């Protein structure tokens, strides 16, 4: 356990000890009594929020209940493979599984998960007095069914934001050079044209000065779905292409011919914009997922980039992991005209609101004990130290905690952006066919990235393949 997590564990223990009433403390010991000796098993992606659960919350829960919790942290693809195979085979290996926002609709359609809301109503003796669904932010809505019942306890929620190097953007010599070259003042980009100019300038600046500095990140892995997600969830929306360019209200049309937008002029402009950025990004970009773009930024190798919020705060604040501490600014992503207005009106969105929850598989052999742990995770009292150690906020009260407010100031308003601007972002569209469609179109997308197919032709093929797949799955008639 690293120093930050040790400190968080101590702070959590002290805060729970002082804040807990006897009734509160008795609940956990009494509820856990009949499960002593039980070991819960969970699987999740190895991320800062998940590691906090493993290193801090799980041991604290065991102290209070006698229930041991073993959290397996692994890669994103292995996590899904293990969880889905377990639930499909009904082997009951896992009592808790990480559910990313974009896959919940598939899990619900396959009846993989226990209805948490209904179960707590039916088994009131399991309901913790310090747990309430109403404490969560609106992000929890992504994990509810049409009736409003919750199927996952949120454990991380963050925006994919525009990060830039304040030290570079504020450097007088660099500002002067940028002004001379472009005729513009150097400031965070609000348009794609400005972002491109800044990226081109810093890539050239790094080369001219013999330093390892490039103008932008690019999550452009040629063999991992992270690149597909960057395009569809972070780039295309900023050009006005929403919901992957599929019109669910129009027979799930994807091609322009049938009323979709996946191969529209906007989509093609978005893809070519992004591919150009990849070409002037650091060489590791063609093998970069969401993890590597963060480490690239933290290493001081880029001037700006789109970075998932789970990484943004440690990049800005943790000297053990980052070379750019106190040198990072946050801003909304660059947009085409009209996109911000679409987001404000609810017609569109400007980027990805990411995150996940812990769900309880219907195949778990320890459902009641697991439900206790999920509630323990969802309490208001455990959130502030978690938010500081692993930047994510899932409970409304966390925004007002003094420690979180102080951290927000240090980060230049990172949490304030999540609170105030989060409504402009959106999670993945509610497609039960999410994974199937991704896998059907990925080979074509990788061919675009490796130059086997031209961008325009590739998007035409992806749109056609999408309609073919949705017809096969029974969505498109």
The 8 nearest C-alpha neighbors of each residue, nearest first, counted from 0:
[[1, 4, 5, 54, 2, 3, 55, 50],
 [2, 0, 4, 3, 5, 6, 54, 319],
 [1, 3, 5, 4, 6, 0, 7, 8],
 [4, 2, 6, 5, 1, 7, 388, 0],
 [3, 5, 7, 6, 1, 2, 8, 0],
 [6, 4, 2, 8, 7, 3, 1, 9],
 [7, 5, 9, 3, 4, 8, 10, 2],
 [8, 6, 4, 10, 5, 9, 384, 11],
 [7, 9, 5, 11, 55, 6, 10, 4],
 [8, 10, 12, 6, 7, 11, 13, 5],
 [11, 9, 7, 13, 12, 8, 14, 6],
 [10, 12, 8, 14, 9, 13, 7, 15],
 [11, 13, 9, 15, 10, 14, 16, 8],
 [14, 12, 16, 10, 11, 15, 17, 9],
 [15, 13, 11, 17, 16, 12, 18, 10],
 [16, 14, 18, 12, 17, 13, 19, 11],
 [15, 17, 13, 14, 19, 18, 12, 11],
 [16, 18, 14, 15, 19, 13, 20, 12],
 [19, 17, 15, 16, 14, 20, 380, 13],
 [18, 20, 15, 16, 23, 17, 24, 21],
 [19, 21, 23, 22, 24, 18, 17, 25],
 [20, 22, 24, 23, 25, 19, 26, 18],
 [23, 21, 25, 20, 24, 26, 19, 128],
 [22, 24, 20, 26, 21, 25, 19, 128],
 [25, 23, 21, 26, 22, 27, 19, 20],
 [24, 26, 22, 28, 23, 27, 29, 21],
 [27, 25, 29, 23, 24, 28, 30, 22],
 [28, 26, 30, 64, 29, 25, 24, 31],
 [27, 29, 64, 31, 25, 30, 63, 26],
 [30, 28, 26, 32, 31, 27, 25, 64],
 [31, 29, 27, 32, 28, 26, 125, 33],
 [30, 32, 64, 28, 34, 29, 33, 27],
 [33, 31, 29, 34, 35, 30, 28, 64],
 [32, 34, 31, 35, 30, 29, 36, 37],
 [35, 33, 31, 32, 37, 36, 66, 368],
 [36, 34, 65, 66, 37, 32, 33, 31],
 [35, 37, 34, 66, 38, 65, 67, 33],
 [38, 36, 35, 34, 66, 67, 39, 368],
 [37, 39, 67, 68, 66, 36, 40, 69],
 [40, 38, 68, 94, 69, 67, 37, 369],
 [39, 41, 69, 93, 94, 70, 68, 95],
 [40, 42, 95, 70, 93, 96, 94, 71],
 [43, 41, 71, 96, 70, 72, 78, 97],
 [44, 42, 97, 72, 78, 71, 96, 73],
 [43, 45, 73, 75, 72, 74, 46, 78],
 [44, 46, 72, 73, 74, 49, 43, 50],
 [45, 47, 49, 48, 44, 50, 309, 72],
 [46, 48, 389, 50, 49, 51, 45, 309],
 [49, 47, 389, 51, 50, 46, 155, 52],
 [50, 48, 52, 46, 51, 47, 45, 53],
 [49, 51, 53, 47, 52, 48, 54, 46],
 [52, 50, 54, 48, 49, 55, 53, 47],
 [51, 53, 56, 49, 50, 55, 54, 57],
 [52, 54, 50, 51, 70, 57, 55, 56],
 [53, 55, 51, 52, 50, 56, 0, 57],
 [56, 54, 8, 51, 52, 57, 58, 53],
 [57, 55, 52, 59, 58, 60, 53, 54],
 [56, 58, 60, 53, 59, 68, 55, 52],
 [59, 57, 61, 60, 56, 55, 62, 54],
 [60, 58, 56, 62, 61, 57, 55, 63],
 [61, 59, 57, 63, 58, 62, 56, 64],
 [60, 62, 65, 66, 58, 67, 64, 59],
 [63, 61, 59, 60, 65, 64, 58, 66],
 [62, 64, 60, 61, 28, 27, 65, 59],
 [65, 63, 31, 28, 61, 66, 27, 62],
 [64, 66, 61, 35, 62, 63, 67, 31],
 [67, 65, 61, 64, 35, 37, 38, 36],
 [66, 68, 38, 61, 39, 65, 37, 69],
 [69, 67, 39, 57, 38, 40, 70, 66],
 [70, 68, 40, 39, 41, 71, 67, 38],
 [71, 69, 41, 53, 42, 40, 72, 68],
 [70, 72, 42, 41, 43, 73, 69, 40],
 [73, 71, 45, 43, 44, 42, 70, 74],
 [72, 74, 44, 45, 78, 77, 43, 71],
 [75, 73, 77, 44, 76, 78, 45, 72],
 [74, 76, 44, 78, 77, 79, 73, 45],
 [75, 77, 79, 78, 74, 80, 73, 44],
 [78, 76, 80, 74, 79, 75, 81, 73],
 [79, 77, 75, 81, 76, 80, 43, 44],
 [80, 78, 82, 76, 77, 81, 83, 75],
 [79, 81, 77, 83, 78, 82, 84, 76],
 [82, 80, 78, 84, 79, 83, 77, 85],
 [83, 81, 79, 85, 84, 80, 78, 86],
 [82, 84, 86, 85, 80, 81, 79, 87],
 [83, 85, 87, 81, 86, 82, 88, 80],
 [86, 84, 82, 88, 83, 90, 87, 89],
 [85, 87, 89, 83, 84, 88, 82, 362],
 [86, 88, 84, 89, 85, 83, 90, 111],
 [87, 89, 85, 90, 86, 84, 91, 83],
 [90, 88, 86, 87, 362, 91, 85, 84],
 [89, 91, 88, 85, 92, 86, 362, 87],
 [92, 90, 363, 362, 93, 89, 364, 85],
 [91, 93, 90, 85, 94, 363, 40, 364],
 [94, 92, 40, 41, 95, 91, 363, 96],
 [93, 95, 363, 40, 41, 39, 359, 369],
 [94, 96, 41, 359, 93, 358, 357, 360],
 [97, 95, 42, 358, 357, 41, 98, 43],
 [96, 98, 357, 43, 356, 358, 99, 42],
 [99, 97, 356, 355, 357, 103, 96, 100],
 [98, 100, 355, 101, 102, 354, 97, 356],
 [99, 101, 355, 102, 103, 354, 98, 141],
 [100, 102, 427, 99, 103, 426, 104, 428],
 [103, 101, 105, 104, 99, 100, 106, 98],
 [104, 102, 106, 105, 100, 101, 107, 98],
 [105, 103, 431, 107, 106, 102, 429, 430],
 [104, 106, 431, 108, 103, 107, 102, 109],
 [105, 107, 103, 109, 111, 104, 108, 110],
 [108, 106, 110, 104, 109, 105, 103, 111],
 [107, 109, 105, 106, 110, 104, 431, 111],
 [110, 108, 106, 107, 111, 105, 112, 104],
 [111, 109, 107, 108, 112, 106, 361, 113],
 [110, 112, 106, 109, 361, 360, 107, 86],
 [113, 111, 360, 361, 359, 110, 114, 150],
 [112, 114, 361, 359, 115, 360, 150, 111],
 [113, 115, 150, 117, 116, 118, 149, 112],
 [116, 114, 118, 150, 117, 149, 113, 119],
 [117, 115, 148, 149, 119, 118, 114, 120],
 [116, 118, 120, 119, 114, 115, 121, 148],
 [117, 119, 121, 115, 120, 116, 122, 114],
 [120, 118, 122, 121, 116, 117, 123, 126],
 [121, 119, 117, 118, 123, 122, 116, 126],
 [120, 122, 118, 119, 123, 117, 116, 124],
 [123, 121, 119, 124, 120, 125, 118, 126],
 [122, 124, 126, 125, 120, 119, 121, 118],
 [123, 125, 122, 126, 30, 119, 127, 121],
 [126, 124, 123, 122, 127, 119, 371, 30],
 [127, 125, 123, 124, 119, 128, 122, 130],
 [126, 128, 130, 129, 125, 374, 26, 371],
 [129, 127, 130, 126, 23, 26, 131, 22],
 [130, 128, 127, 378, 131, 23, 379, 374],
 [131, 129, 378, 127, 128, 374, 377, 132],
 [130, 132, 133, 134, 129, 378, 128, 377],
 [133, 131, 134, 135, 130, 149, 116, 377],
 [132, 134, 131, 135, 136, 130, 394, 395],
 [135, 133, 132, 394, 131, 395, 136, 396],
 [136, 134, 394, 133, 393, 395, 132, 139],
 [135, 137, 395, 394, 138, 393, 139, 134],
 [136, 138, 139, 140, 135, 141, 393, 395],
 [137, 139, 136, 140, 141, 156, 393, 135],
 [140, 138, 137, 141, 142, 136, 153, 135],
 [141, 139, 138, 143, 142, 137, 147, 149],
 [140, 142, 139, 143, 138, 100, 426, 103],
 [143, 141, 140, 139, 151, 150, 149, 103],
 [144, 142, 149, 148, 147, 140, 141, 150],
 [143, 145, 147, 146, 148, 149, 142, 150],
 [144, 146, 147, 143, 148, 140, 149, 142],
 [147, 145, 144, 148, 143, 149, 116, 117],
 [146, 148, 143, 144, 145, 149, 140, 116],
 [147, 149, 143, 116, 144, 146, 150, 114],
 [150, 148, 143, 116, 115, 151, 142, 114],
 [151, 149, 114, 115, 142, 143, 358, 113],
 [152, 150, 358, 356, 357, 142, 149, 153],
 [151, 153, 356, 357, 373, 154, 377, 358],
 [154, 152, 356, 355, 155, 139, 393, 151],
 [153, 155, 356, 355, 152, 393, 357, 156],
 [156, 154, 354, 391, 355, 153, 393, 392],
 [157, 155, 354, 391, 392, 353, 393, 355],
 [156, 158, 308, 353, 391, 352, 354, 309],
 [159, 157, 352, 308, 160, 353, 351, 307],
 [158, 160, 307, 306, 308, 351, 305, 352],
 [161, 159, 305, 306, 158, 331, 162, 307],
 [160, 162, 305, 330, 332, 331, 304, 329],
 [163, 161, 329, 304, 303, 328, 305, 160],
 [162, 164, 303, 328, 302, 327, 165, 329],
 [163, 165, 327, 302, 167, 166, 326, 328],
 [166, 164, 168, 326, 327, 167, 328, 169],
 [165, 167, 169, 164, 326, 168, 170, 327],
 [168, 166, 170, 169, 165, 164, 173, 302],
 [167, 169, 165, 166, 170, 164, 185, 186],
 [170, 168, 166, 167, 165, 171, 174, 173],
 [169, 171, 167, 173, 172, 168, 166, 174],
 [172, 170, 174, 173, 175, 169, 168, 176],
 [173, 171, 175, 174, 170, 176, 177, 169],
 [172, 174, 176, 170, 175, 171, 177, 167],
 [175, 173, 171, 177, 172, 176, 185, 170],
 [174, 176, 172, 178, 173, 177, 171, 179],
 [175, 177, 173, 179, 178, 174, 172, 180],
 [176, 178, 180, 174, 179, 175, 181, 173],
 [179, 177, 182, 183, 175, 181, 176, 180],
 [178, 180, 176, 177, 182, 181, 175, 183],
 [179, 181, 177, 178, 182, 176, 183, 200],
 [182, 180, 183, 178, 179, 177, 196, 184],
 [181, 183, 178, 179, 180, 184, 177, 185],
 [184, 182, 178, 181, 185, 177, 179, 180],
 [183, 185, 178, 186, 174, 182, 177, 181],
 [184, 186, 174, 168, 183, 177, 178, 187],
 [185, 187, 184, 188, 168, 169, 197, 183],
 [188, 186, 189, 185, 163, 330, 194, 168],
 [187, 189, 194, 193, 190, 333, 186, 191],
 [188, 190, 333, 334, 187, 332, 193, 191],
 [191, 189, 333, 334, 193, 192, 188, 335],
 [192, 190, 194, 193, 333, 195, 334, 335],
 [191, 193, 195, 190, 194, 196, 188, 189],
 [192, 194, 196, 188, 190, 191, 195, 197],
 [195, 193, 191, 188, 197, 196, 192, 198],
 [194, 196, 198, 192, 193, 197, 191, 199],
 [197, 195, 193, 199, 198, 194, 200, 192],
 [196, 198, 200, 194, 195, 199, 193, 201],
 [214, 199, 197, 195, 201, 200, 196, 215],
 [198, 200, 196, 202, 197, 201, 214, 195],
 [199, 201, 197, 203, 198, 202, 204, 196],
 [202, 200, 214, 204, 203, 198, 213, 199],
 [201, 203, 213, 214, 205, 199, 204, 200],
 [204, 202, 206, 200, 201, 205, 207, 199],
 [205, 203, 201, 207, 202, 206, 200, 208],
 [204, 206, 212, 210, 202, 208, 203, 207],
 [205, 207, 203, 209, 204, 208, 210, 202],
 [208, 206, 204, 205, 209, 203, 210, 202],
 [209, 207, 205, 206, 210, 204, 203, 211],
 [208, 210, 206, 207, 205, 211, 204, 212],
 [211, 209, 205, 208, 212, 206, 207, 204],
 [212, 210, 205, 300, 213, 209, 206, 301],
 [211, 213, 205, 300, 301, 210, 202, 214],
 [214, 212, 202, 301, 201, 280, 215, 281],
 [198, 213, 215, 201, 202, 302, 301, 199],
 [216, 214, 303, 304, 280, 301, 198, 213],
 [215, 217, 304, 280, 292, 301, 218, 303],
 [218, 216, 277, 219, 284, 280, 215, 276],
 [219, 217, 287, 288, 226, 284, 220, 292],
 [218, 220, 226, 285, 217, 284, 287, 221],
 [221, 219, 286, 285, 287, 226, 223, 222],
 [222, 220, 445, 285, 223, 448, 219, 286],
 [223, 221, 220, 445, 224, 286, 226, 225],
 [222, 224, 225, 220, 221, 226, 288, 227],
 [223, 225, 227, 226, 228, 222, 441, 220],
 [224, 226, 228, 288, 223, 227, 229, 289],
 [227, 225, 219, 229, 228, 224, 220, 218],
 [228, 226, 224, 230, 225, 229, 231, 444],
 [227, 229, 225, 231, 226, 230, 232, 224],
 [230, 228, 226, 233, 232, 227, 231, 225],
 [229, 231, 234, 227, 228, 233, 232, 235],
 [230, 232, 228, 235, 243, 229, 233, 234],
 [231, 233, 228, 229, 351, 230, 234, 350],
 [232, 234, 350, 229, 230, 351, 231, 235],
 [235, 233, 230, 237, 236, 231, 232, 229],
 [234, 236, 240, 231, 238, 237, 269, 230],
 [237, 235, 240, 239, 241, 238, 234, 349],
 [236, 238, 334, 349, 235, 239, 234, 335],
 [239, 237, 236, 335, 235, 240, 265, 269],
 [238, 240, 236, 237, 338, 241, 235, 265],
 [241, 239, 236, 235, 244, 238, 266, 243],
 [240, 242, 236, 243, 244, 239, 347, 235],
 [241, 243, 244, 428, 245, 240, 427, 246],
 [244, 242, 241, 245, 231, 261, 240, 232],
 [243, 245, 261, 260, 242, 241, 240, 259],
 [244, 246, 253, 259, 243, 252, 251, 242],
 [247, 245, 251, 252, 249, 248, 259, 253],
 [246, 248, 251, 249, 250, 245, 252, 242],
 [249, 247, 246, 250, 251, 252, 245, 259],
 [250, 248, 246, 251, 247, 252, 258, 259],
 [249, 251, 475, 252, 247, 248, 476, 246],
 [252, 250, 247, 246, 249, 475, 245, 253],
 [251, 253, 259, 246, 250, 245, 257, 258],
 [254, 252, 259, 245, 462, 261, 260, 244],
 [255, 253, 259, 462, 256, 257, 262, 261],
 [254, 256, 259, 258, 257, 260, 263, 262],
 [255, 257, 254, 258, 259, 253, 252, 260],
 [256, 258, 255, 254, 252, 259, 253, 249],
 [259, 257, 255, 252, 256, 254, 260, 253],
 [258, 260, 253, 252, 254, 255, 245, 246],
 [259, 261, 244, 263, 255, 262, 253, 254],
 [260, 262, 244, 253, 462, 263, 254, 266],
 [263, 261, 458, 459, 260, 266, 254, 462],
 [264, 262, 260, 266, 265, 261, 255, 267],
 [263, 265, 267, 266, 268, 262, 260, 269],
 [266, 264, 268, 263, 267, 238, 269, 240],
 [267, 265, 269, 263, 268, 264, 262, 261],
 [266, 268, 264, 270, 269, 265, 455, 271],
 [267, 269, 265, 271, 266, 270, 272, 264],
 [270, 268, 266, 272, 267, 271, 235, 238],
 [269, 271, 267, 273, 272, 268, 274, 266],
 [270, 272, 274, 268, 273, 269, 275, 267],
 [273, 271, 269, 275, 270, 274, 268, 276],
 [274, 272, 276, 270, 275, 271, 277, 269],
 [273, 275, 277, 271, 276, 272, 270, 278],
 [276, 274, 278, 272, 277, 273, 271, 279],
 [277, 275, 273, 279, 278, 274, 280, 272],
 [276, 278, 274, 280, 217, 275, 279, 273],
 [277, 279, 275, 276, 280, 274, 281, 282],
 [278, 280, 276, 277, 202, 275, 281, 199],
 [279, 281, 277, 215, 216, 278, 213, 276],
 [282, 280, 283, 284, 213, 279, 216, 300],
 [283, 281, 284, 280, 285, 278, 286, 279],
 [282, 284, 281, 286, 285, 287, 291, 280],
 [285, 283, 287, 286, 282, 217, 219, 281],
 [284, 286, 220, 219, 283, 287, 221, 282],
 [287, 285, 220, 284, 283, 221, 219, 288],
 [288, 286, 284, 291, 220, 218, 285, 219],
 [287, 289, 225, 290, 218, 291, 220, 292],
 [290, 288, 292, 291, 218, 293, 225, 287],
 [291, 289, 288, 293, 292, 294, 287, 310],
 [290, 292, 287, 294, 293, 288, 289, 295],
 [293, 291, 295, 289, 294, 290, 287, 216],
 [294, 292, 296, 291, 295, 290, 297, 310],
 [293, 295, 297, 291, 296, 292, 298, 290],
 [296, 294, 292, 298, 293, 297, 300, 291],
 [295, 297, 293, 299, 298, 294, 301, 300],
 [298, 296, 321, 294, 314, 299, 295, 322],
 [297, 299, 295, 296, 322, 300, 294, 321],
 [300, 298, 296, 297, 301, 323, 322, 295],
 [299, 301, 212, 298, 295, 296, 211, 213],
 [302, 300, 213, 212, 214, 215, 296, 303],
 [301, 303, 214, 164, 163, 215, 213, 201],
 [304, 302, 163, 215, 162, 301, 164, 214],
 [303, 305, 216, 215, 162, 161, 306, 163],
 [304, 306, 161, 160, 162, 159, 216, 307],
 [307, 305, 159, 160, 304, 308, 311, 293],
 [308, 306, 159, 309, 310, 158, 311, 160],
 [307, 309, 311, 157, 310, 158, 159, 306],
 [308, 310, 390, 307, 311, 391, 157, 389],
 [311, 309, 308, 313, 312, 307, 293, 314],
 [312, 310, 308, 314, 313, 309, 307, 306],
 [311, 313, 315, 314, 310, 390, 316, 308],
 [314, 312, 317, 316, 315, 311, 310, 321],
 [315, 313, 311, 321, 297, 312, 316, 317],
 [316, 314, 324, 312, 313, 327, 325, 311],
 [315, 317, 324, 313, 314, 312, 325, 318],
 [316, 318, 313, 319, 320, 321, 314, 324],
 [319, 317, 321, 320, 324, 322, 316, 323],
 [320, 318, 317, 321, 322, 316, 313, 324],
 [321, 319, 318, 317, 314, 322, 297, 313],
 [320, 322, 297, 318, 314, 323, 317, 319],
 [321, 323, 298, 297, 324, 299, 318, 320],
 [322, 324, 326, 321, 297, 299, 325, 315],
 [323, 325, 315, 316, 326, 322, 318, 321],
 [326, 324, 315, 327, 323, 316, 410, 409],
 [327, 325, 165, 323, 324, 166, 164, 315],
 [328, 326, 164, 165, 315, 163, 325, 162],
 [327, 329, 163, 162, 165, 164, 411, 330],
 [330, 328, 162, 161, 163, 413, 160, 327],
 [329, 331, 161, 332, 162, 160, 328, 187],
 [330, 332, 161, 160, 333, 329, 189, 349],
 [333, 331, 161, 334, 330, 160, 189, 349],
 [334, 332, 189, 190, 191, 188, 331, 194],
 [335, 333, 237, 190, 189, 191, 332, 338],
 [334, 336, 238, 338, 237, 190, 337, 191],
 [337, 335, 338, 334, 339, 190, 238, 340],
 [336, 338, 340, 339, 341, 335, 239, 334],
 [339, 337, 341, 340, 239, 336, 335, 342],
 [338, 340, 342, 341, 337, 343, 349, 334],
 [339, 341, 343, 337, 338, 342, 344, 347],
 [342, 340, 347, 346, 338, 344, 339, 343],
 [343, 341, 348, 347, 339, 345, 423, 340],
 [342, 344, 340, 341, 345, 339, 423, 346],
 [345, 343, 341, 342, 346, 340, 347, 339],
 [346, 344, 342, 347, 343, 341, 348, 423],
 [345, 347, 341, 344, 342, 348, 343, 340],
 [348, 346, 342, 341, 345, 241, 338, 349],
 [349, 347, 342, 424, 423, 350, 425, 236],
 [350, 348, 237, 424, 236, 423, 342, 339],
 [351, 349, 424, 233, 348, 236, 232, 425],
 [350, 352, 425, 424, 232, 426, 159, 353],
 [353, 351, 158, 426, 425, 424, 157, 159],
 [354, 352, 157, 351, 156, 158, 426, 100],
 [355, 353, 156, 155, 100, 157, 99, 352],
 [354, 356, 99, 100, 98, 155, 153, 154],
 [355, 357, 153, 152, 154, 151, 98, 97],
 [358, 356, 97, 151, 152, 96, 98, 95],
 [357, 359, 151, 96, 95, 150, 356, 97],
 [358, 360, 95, 113, 112, 94, 361, 96],
 [361, 359, 112, 362, 363, 111, 113, 94],
 [360, 362, 112, 113, 111, 363, 359, 86],
 [361, 363, 91, 360, 89, 86, 364, 90],
 [364, 362, 91, 94, 360, 365, 361, 366],
 [363, 365, 91, 366, 362, 94, 92, 93],
 [366, 364, 363, 368, 367, 369, 94, 39],
 [365, 367, 369, 368, 363, 364, 370, 94],
 [368, 366, 370, 369, 365, 371, 125, 34],
 [367, 369, 371, 370, 365, 366, 34, 372],
 [370, 368, 366, 372, 371, 367, 365, 94],
 [371, 369, 367, 373, 368, 372, 366, 374],
 [372, 370, 368, 374, 369, 373, 375, 367],
 [371, 373, 375, 369, 374, 370, 376, 368],
 [374, 372, 370, 376, 375, 371, 369, 152],
 [375, 373, 377, 371, 376, 372, 130, 370],
 [374, 376, 372, 373, 377, 378, 371, 60],
 [377, 375, 373, 374, 378, 372, 381, 56],
 [376, 378, 374, 375, 373, 130, 152, 379],
 [379, 377, 130, 380, 375, 376, 381, 129],
 [378, 380, 382, 381, 377, 394, 396, 397],
 [379, 381, 378, 382, 15, 383, 14, 11],
 [382, 380, 379, 378, 383, 11, 384, 385],
 [381, 383, 385, 379, 380, 384, 386, 397],
 [384, 382, 386, 385, 397, 381, 403, 387],
 [385, 383, 387, 386, 7, 382, 388, 381],
 [384, 386, 382, 388, 383, 387, 389, 381],
 [385, 387, 390, 383, 391, 389, 384, 388],
 [386, 388, 384, 385, 389, 390, 383, 403],
 [389, 387, 385, 386, 384, 390, 3, 4],
 [388, 390, 48, 47, 386, 387, 385, 391],
 [391, 389, 386, 309, 387, 312, 388, 392],
 [390, 392, 386, 155, 156, 157, 389, 309],
 [391, 393, 156, 386, 394, 155, 397, 390],
 [392, 394, 136, 135, 156, 153, 155, 154],
 [395, 393, 135, 136, 134, 396, 397, 392],
 [394, 396, 136, 397, 135, 134, 398, 393],
 [395, 397, 398, 394, 399, 379, 400, 134],
 [398, 396, 400, 399, 395, 394, 383, 382],
 [397, 399, 396, 400, 395, 403, 404, 414],
 [400, 398, 397, 396, 401, 404, 403, 395],
 [399, 401, 403, 397, 402, 398, 404, 383],
 [402, 400, 404, 403, 405, 399, 398, 406],
 [403, 401, 405, 404, 400, 406, 383, 387],
 [402, 404, 406, 400, 405, 401, 407, 383],
 [405, 403, 407, 401, 406, 402, 400, 408],
 [404, 406, 402, 408, 407, 403, 401, 409],
 [407, 405, 403, 409, 408, 404, 410, 402],
 [406, 408, 404, 412, 410, 405, 409, 414],
 [409, 407, 411, 405, 406, 410, 412, 404],
 [408, 410, 406, 407, 411, 405, 412, 325],
 [411, 409, 407, 408, 413, 412, 406, 315],
 [410, 412, 408, 409, 413, 407, 328, 329],
 [411, 413, 415, 407, 414, 410, 408, 416],
 [412, 414, 416, 415, 410, 407, 411, 417],
 [415, 413, 417, 416, 407, 412, 418, 398],
 [414, 416, 412, 418, 417, 413, 419, 407],
 [417, 415, 420, 419, 413, 414, 418, 412],
 [416, 418, 421, 414, 415, 420, 419, 413],
 [417, 419, 415, 416, 421, 420, 414, 398],
 [418, 420, 416, 417, 421, 415, 422, 414],
 [421, 419, 416, 422, 423, 417, 418, 424],
 [420, 422, 417, 423, 424, 418, 419, 416],
 [421, 423, 420, 424, 419, 425, 343, 342],
 [424, 422, 342, 421, 348, 420, 349, 343],
 [425, 423, 350, 348, 352, 349, 422, 421],
 [426, 424, 352, 351, 348, 350, 427, 423],
 [425, 427, 352, 351, 353, 428, 100, 101],
 [426, 428, 101, 429, 425, 100, 242, 232],
 [427, 429, 242, 430, 426, 101, 243, 425],
 [430, 428, 104, 427, 431, 101, 433, 103],
 [429, 431, 432, 433, 428, 104, 105, 427],
 [432, 430, 105, 104, 433, 108, 429, 102],
 [433, 431, 430, 435, 434, 436, 105, 472],
 [432, 434, 430, 436, 431, 435, 437, 102],
 [435, 433, 437, 436, 432, 438, 102, 105],
 [436, 434, 438, 432, 437, 433, 439, 468],
 [435, 437, 439, 438, 433, 434, 432, 440],
 [438, 436, 434, 440, 439, 435, 441, 433],
 [437, 439, 441, 435, 436, 440, 434, 442],
 [440, 438, 436, 437, 441, 435, 442, 468],
 [439, 441, 437, 438, 443, 461, 442, 436],
 [440, 442, 444, 438, 443, 437, 439, 445],
 [443, 441, 445, 444, 440, 446, 439, 438],
 [442, 444, 446, 441, 445, 440, 457, 447],
 [443, 445, 441, 447, 446, 442, 440, 448],
 [444, 446, 448, 442, 447, 443, 221, 441],
 [447, 445, 451, 443, 449, 444, 448, 452],
 [446, 448, 452, 444, 450, 445, 449, 454],
 [449, 447, 445, 446, 450, 221, 444, 451],
 [448, 450, 446, 447, 451, 445, 221, 452],
 [451, 449, 447, 452, 448, 446, 453, 454],
 [450, 452, 446, 449, 447, 453, 448, 445],
 [453, 451, 447, 450, 446, 457, 454, 456],
 [452, 454, 456, 455, 457, 447, 450, 451],
 [455, 453, 457, 456, 447, 458, 452, 271],
 [456, 454, 458, 457, 453, 267, 459, 262],
 [455, 457, 459, 453, 454, 458, 460, 452],
 [456, 458, 454, 460, 459, 455, 452, 453],
 [457, 459, 461, 262, 460, 455, 456, 462],
 [460, 458, 456, 462, 262, 457, 461, 463],
 [459, 461, 457, 463, 458, 462, 464, 456],
 [462, 460, 458, 464, 463, 459, 440, 465],
 [463, 461, 465, 254, 253, 459, 464, 460],
 [462, 464, 460, 466, 465, 461, 467, 459],
 [463, 465, 467, 461, 462, 466, 460, 468],
 [466, 464, 462, 468, 463, 467, 461, 469],
 [465, 467, 469, 463, 468, 464, 470, 253],
 [466, 468, 464, 470, 465, 469, 463, 471],
 [469, 467, 471, 465, 470, 466, 464, 472],
 [470, 468, 472, 466, 474, 475, 471, 467],
 [471, 469, 475, 473, 467, 468, 472, 474],
 [470, 472, 468, 469, 473, 467, 474, 475],
 [473, 471, 469, 470, 474, 468, 475, 432],
 [474, 472, 470, 471, 475, 469, 476, 468],
 [475, 473, 469, 472, 470, 476, 251, 250],
 [474, 476, 470, 469, 250, 473, 251, 466],
 [475, 470, 474, 250, 473, 469, 251, 471]]
